[in-house]
Structure formats: structure tokens, C-alpha cells
Amino acid sequence: MYYAGYEEQTDRKAEILEKYTLLTPVDVMEILGIGKNTVYSLLNSGKLSAFRVGRSWRIPAESLEQFMLCAPNGRT
């Protein structure tokens, strides 16, 4: 049985999941081309929005994108 709204629901779920993609500090290091100490400095200062899960940091992709748009010349 095919449900007509099934495709719309799947698209909506995919859109929601894209919004909540999480990165690790290592991912941020690779994307920005910066060192570990710089990443943790940005996290601890609040310049890069993130949250902790236990002892680990998780950075929403949306926060990294916002940081990259606001940083002058793409620099930290």
C-alpha cells in the first residue's frame, strides 16, 4: 500500500536531519585548517557554539557555518 504523503514525510525528515549534523573538534580542525588548541580555544570562549556530551564536544554544522560567515576573511 502506498501512502501519498510518505514522500513528503521522508523529505521533511531528511531536511530536519541535515539541520542537526554534528561535527567533532577533529572535523572542525580539518575543515578550517587550524590546530587543536585553536579549536578548543574557540569552543571554550564561546566564539564557536557547541555543546558537550560527557567529556566530548559536539559542534552543530550550522554553528560552524555561522562562524565561518562571521569570521573576517575566513580567519579565526
Buried (B, 14 or more C-beta within 10 A) or exposed (E): EEEEEEEEEEEEEEEEEEEEEBBBBEBBBEEBEBEEEBBBBBBEEEEBBBEEEEEEBBBBBEBBEEBEEEBEEEEB
